[in-house]
Amino acid sequence: MLLIKKITTAVLFCFLVSKAYATLTIDITQGVEGALPIAIVPFVWEGKDELPEDVTAVIRADLQRSGRFAPVADEDLVDRPTVGSQVNFQTWRVLNVDNLVVGKISLLKDGNYQVQFQLFDIYKATQLAGYSIKSSKKGLRRTAHRISDIIYESLMGVRGAFDTKIAYITVIQKGESKTKLYKLAVADSDGHNERIIYSSIQPILSPSWSPDGRHLAYVAYTRGRPELYIQNVKTRRTKRIASYQGLNNAPAWSPNGEKLALTLSKDGNPEIYILDVKSNKLTRVTRNYAIDTEPAWLPNGKGLVFTSDRGGGPQLYQVDLGRRGAKGKLKRLTYEGSYNARASVSPDGKKVVMVHRVDGAFHIGVLDLKTEHLTVLTDSNLDESPSFAPNGSMIIYATEYDDKGVLSAVSVDGRAKQRLSFQQGDVREPAWSPFKAR
């Protein structure tokens, strides 16, 4: 029996400053040994003109990039079914693959597309998922990401994060003048569909997503010194929210979206504060002669992880917050190594990822808060700005490759790695969006 759920999608697109047609290269630098074999039969296109997006290729790339799946090559497929009724499970068992994806795409009278797919367990001969998704022409790539998410969750038991966004900063040096152009960009989680939402000849730093995915907070030197701004990703409306004397740095949204943790030096020393976004009321969290910076919220909103050199070198600390944001219990989290900084907390609150220095090189490390075990995930020399995917499975970060700033991602266990390289400029300071970002 054909079991297909119908989804009507109203795909929203951001109206941004400009569209960048940067050439993107995605390299799978390390896959997971024993990744789950999966056969993805090319979706049949029932229209006459060329399909504007290769939906099957996007799905295959998504699953392969996760490191959890090993898609079968097209030339090794034993059959080309388009619907479940055409699947001969005995034939597919010869390939020793566990799962099979089939589908087809048709053109509707209104100019939109209908994308139908089914996911099967080959050995049990049962359907695990089946959907029919209506998509616009421009939304076909996102529809492919949504299908990848459904497959990932059906087989892994964890929500997929392919249909999410990343924000990052690109820096391009202009001609012989050596003037630098800074751009704040938003793209799909795989780096495609890049949009520039803000650009300046002055530095831009530390983008941070609001929990609803509608806003980015960031640091900009628009007026020659660091100030904090909030920008609506869709409308481009921008608001300056912190312009105190001294440093205004490292914004981080609270889980409920009502507050920002940030670093200010208006009272002399860099300290952690909490700013109420609506009222602009400030609450000071830390009070120490050392430098306290780079706050990151715990998912429950009841505490912060931050960087401080109060112990003699940069280390991570956790501070509990009272009802009004006042400082409560404080504890040091990291002891291994002389440098641990730039924390990001996993969505389940069980792990903290950071920049960890080993023998003069800066790597990405992840700390299990329960066992207090620190695992180094990367082996390049200059890794920075780690950020968890909203499902906690991957970590995106900035690094260098061929003397150029690029983005890389690594699975939380360090077994799968990928690199995203853009043709122009250095790329840095990535931030993975929440699930709600569109």
N, C-alpha and C positions, 0 to 999 in steps of 0.2 A: 504494500500500500504506500502511495506517495505521501510523505509527510513534509509539507513545506509551509512555513509560517510566512505571512506577508508583512512587510515593513514598508511604510510610506515615509520617505525621508525628505524633510525640508532642509536641504543643505545650506548652511549660512556661510558666507564668505566675508572676510574682513575688507573694508574699503580703506586701503592704506596709502601711504605717500607715493610709493612707486613699486614696480615689479622688477626684480632682479633676475636676469637670465644667466646666472652663474653656472658654469659647468661643474657638476658634482661627481666625484668618484667615491664609491663605497667599496672598501676592501674588507673581506672577512679575514682577519689576521690570525684568528684561532677559533676553531670550532670545538664542540663538546664531543669527546670520545663516547661512542655509544648513543649518539643522538637518535631520536625516534625516526625510523624510515617512514616516509609518507609519499604516496603517489598523488600528484595533482594533474589531472588530465586537462589539457588546454580547453578553456571554455569555448563552446561553439558560438560563433557570431552569426546570427540569422539575418543580418541586414545586407544591403548591397554595397554601400560605400565602406571605406576602411574605418574600422573602429578607432576612435580618437585616443583610447588608452588601452594598453595591454593589461587587462585586469588579472589574468593568470600570472603574468610575470611579477606583478606587484605582490600578489599573495605569496608566491614562491620565495621572493626576496625577503619579505617580512619574516616568514617562518624560518628561513635559513639564517638570517641575521640574529635571531633570538638565540641561536646556538643549540636549541632544544630539538630541532628537526633536521632531517637529512632528506630533502626532496629528491625523488628519483628523476634522473635526466629524461628529457622527452624521448630520446631515441631508445630508451630502455622500457618504455611503457608497452605492455602486452596487448592493450586494447584502447579504444577511444570512445567510451560511452559518454552520453550527455545527460542521461537521467538514470535514476536508480533501477528502473525496470530493465535496463540494458546491461546491468552489471552481472557478470559471471564470477562469483566469489572464488570458485575453485581455480579459475584461471589466474586470478590475482595473487593467490597464495603461493604460486610458484616464485614470485618476486621476493618473498619473505618480507613484505611490508605489512605493517599493522593497520594502516588506515588509507582511505581513498577519498579523494574529493573530485566531484564531477559537477559540471554546470553549463549553462548556456545564457546568452545575452540576446535580447530582442529589442527592436525599435518600436516604441509606442506611437500612436497616432498624434499625440500632443508634442512629439519631438523628444520626449524623455526616453530613458532606457529601463528595461526590466532585467535585472540580474538575478538569476536563479541558481542556487547551488545546494549540494547535499554532501554530507560527511558520513562515511561509513566505517564501521569496525569490520575489517575483512574476515577475521577468524570467527567472529560471532555472527557474521552476516546480518548485522543490524545497523540501522541508521541512527547516528548520534545527534545530528543536527540537519536542519533543512530550512532554508529561508528564500523568499522572493523579495528582492529589494528594488524599489523604484528609485532611479537616480537621474539627475540632470547630466548633461554632457560634461560640464565642469566638475561634477561631483563623482565621476567614475573612479578616480583614484582614491578618494575618501571611502567610497563604497568597498573597494578592494581591501583597504585597511580594516574596515568594519568586519568583513568576512574573515580576515586573518585573526581578528580579536575573538570572534565566535569560535573558530577552530582551536585557537590557543586555549581558551577557557574550557572548551569541551574536553580537551585531552589532558590539559595540565591541572585543571581545577583552580586556576588562578586567572583573574581577569586580564585580558590582553591590553597592551598599551600602545598598539600601533596607530590607533586613531587619536593621537594626541599631538601636541605641539612642542617645539623647543624654541627658546629665545637665546640669542647670543649676540656678541659684538664682533663686527668685522672692522679691520683697520687697513686702509689702503693708502699707500704713499703716492702722492700726485707729482709725477714728472721730476724735473731737475730741481724744483723748488723744495722738494722733500717735505712739503706740507702734507700732513696726515688728515685723512677723512675718516671719521668714526661713524659707523652705522649700527643702529639697533635693529636687528632682524628677527622675524618670526617665521618658522617653517614647519612643515610636517615633521614627525619624529624621525623620518629617514632623511631629512634635509631637503626634500623636494618642496616645490611651491613656495620658495622664499619670498617674503615681502619685507621691504624696508619701512619701518614705521617712524623712524627718527634718524636724522643725520646731522653731523656737526663737525667743524674743524677743531672743536675742543673735545677732550676725552669724555667718554661715556663708560660707566662702570656698574657692576653689580645688579643686573636685572633680576627681579623677583616677581613671580606670578602671584596674583591674588587667588584665593581658593576657588572663586567662581570662574576663573580663567578670563575675566573681562578686562583686567587692568595689569599693567606692569609698573612696579616701582623701580627706580634706578637713580644712579648718581650721575649728574651732568655738570660740566664746568662751563655752562653757557655764559655765565657772567665772570668767568676767570677764576672761580673757586668752587669747591665741591658743594653742591646743593642737591636736595632730594626732590624728585618729581614723581607724580603718579600720572600715567597716561592710559586712556581708554584705547584698547587695541583696535577696536572697530571704528570708532568715531575720530580718533586721533586727538581728542580733547585732552589737554595737559594742564596739570595743576602743580605749582611749586608748594611743597608741604613743609620743608625744613630748610631754613637759610640762616642758621645761627652763626655766630662768630666762631671761626675755627673749622673743625671737621664736621661734616654731615655725611656719614658714610654707612654702608652695609645694611640696607633696609631688608627686613624679613617680615612677611605678612603673618599675622596670627591665624590659626586654623579657622576661626569664625569670620575672618576678613574685616574685623572692626578696628584692629590695631596694627601698628608696625613696631617691631623692635629695631633699634638702630644704634649707631655709635655717634656720639657727640663729644666735642671737646670744649664746649662753650664755657665750662667752669674750670678750664685749665687742662685737666687730664682726660684722655679718651676713656669714656665710660659708656655702659649700656643703659639706654633709656627705652621706655615704651611710649609711643605716641598714639593717642586716640584719634583716628582719622577724621571723625566728624567734628569733635570739639577742639581738636588741636591741643588737648591737655597732655602735658608731659609727666611721666613718672620715672624717677631715677631708680635704676635697679642695682647697679654696682657702685661702690665707693672705695677706691683703692689707689695707692700711689702708682701702681703698674698700669700698663696699657690693656684695657678690656675692649674687645672688638668682635666682629663677625658673629652676631647672634643667630641662632637657629632655633625655632620653636619645637617643643615636643608636640606630637600629634594631639594630645589631650589638652593643650593650651595651658597646662599648669606649670610649665617650666621652660627654661632656655638652656641650650648648650652654646658656649662661647669660647673664644680664644683669649688667653691672658698670659702675660709673662711674669706674673706675680711670683712664680716659683723659680725664676731665673732664666727661663726660655719659654717660647710659645708652647703652651699645652692647652688641652680642652678641659673645661669645667662645666658643671651643671648647677644651675641655681633654680630652686623651687620658687614659685610666685604665690603671693597671697592673693586675696580676692581683688585687691585694687592694683595688683601688679608689683607690690613692694617685695623686696628681697626676703626670701626665707632661707632654708637650709642650702648650704653650698658644699659641693664636693668636687674633687679633682677626678677626671675620668681617665686620662692617659698618663702613663709613666714610662712606656717603652720608647726610647729614642729621645733626642734633644729638641725635636721640632714636630709638633702636631698642631694643625691649624685648619681653618676653613671648613667647618663641620656642616654636614647635611644629615638629617635624621630620617631613617626609613619610615614609610607610612604606618607601619605597625608599631613603631617606637622601640623596636628591639635592637636596632643596629645604628651605628653612627659611622658615616664615611668621612674621610679627612685627607688632607695632604700630609704625608708622613715622610720625613727625611731619613735616608739610609746612606751612609758613607758619602755624604755631600750631594746625593741625587734625591730628587723629590718625586715620590711615588704616591699612588692612591692606596690607602689602607682602609679597612673596615673593622670596627670594634663591635664585638658582641657584648651588649651591656650586661647580660646575665652572667656569662662565663668570664668576662673581661679579657677575652682572647682577641688579639689584634692580628689580622691577616693582611699581608701586602698583596695587592691584586695586580699591579703593573710593574714593568721593569724598564720603562723609558726614563730619561733623565730629568725631565722638567714637566711633570704633570701637575695640574692645578684645577681649582674650581669644580669639584665633584658635585653632582646633583642626582638624586634618586629619581628613577621613573616612578610614576604614581602607583604602580603595582608592586614596587620594591624589587623587581627581578633584575633590573639593569641599572648601571650608573654611567651617566655621561660626564665627560671631563674634557678639559683643554690640554693639549700637549704640543710637542714640536715634531715635525717629520720633514726631512729634506730642508732643514733651516726655515721652516714655515710653520706658522701656527695653524693647527687643525683640531678638529673635534674627534674624540674617540669614545667608545662605550665598552664597558666590561660587565659581564654578569656578576651578580653579587658573590658568587663562589669563585670567580676568577677564571672559569673554564672556557668562556666564550668571549671573543674580542672582535671589534670592528673599528674601522677608521673612516671618517667622513672628511674628504679633502675638497676644498673649493678652489676654482681656478685663480681667483683674484683675492689678494689680501690675506692678512693673518686673521684667524678666527679664535676667539677667546670667550671666557666667562659664560658658558652655557647654563641654562636653567630649564629643566624639564617641567612642562606644564602639568596642572591637575587634569583629571579625566574630563572636566567640564569645558575645557578650552576648545574653541572652534575657529 
